[in-house]
Amino acid sequence: MRRPGAYHCGLDAAVEVIGGKWKVLILWALGERPHRFGELRRELAGVTEKVLASHLRELEDDGIVHREVFDEVPPRVEYSLTGSGEALVRALEPLGEWGRAHVPGVPVERI
């Protein structure tokens, strides 16, 4: 993320956080429920392991996604939204409504 004060407006800052093809879809999936890495990869058909790991790390760095490691054998890692991430998903919902209303063939789902 850029340094504080480097943004032109709030929309500029938000787009910096959600920019990229997969981040909004990651948020959509995590908005439904927490997921393990493999679950996210299967749900987001077409995302590579490298890109998914990178985006999850960036979203975690931005305080949007929480990564929890469970002390189990084998280790289990689960991703969920933080309070800030939940607020971001709520902010994206009107954009999803616009897409359903104005773009043919969009399924009726969240975001």
Secondary structure, 3 states (H helix, E strand, C coil): CCCCCCCCCHHHHHHHHHCCCCHHHHHHHHHHCCEEHHHHHHHCCCCCHHHHHHHHHHHHHCCCEEEEEECCCCCEEEEEECHHHHHHHHHHHHHHHHHHHHCCCCCCCCC
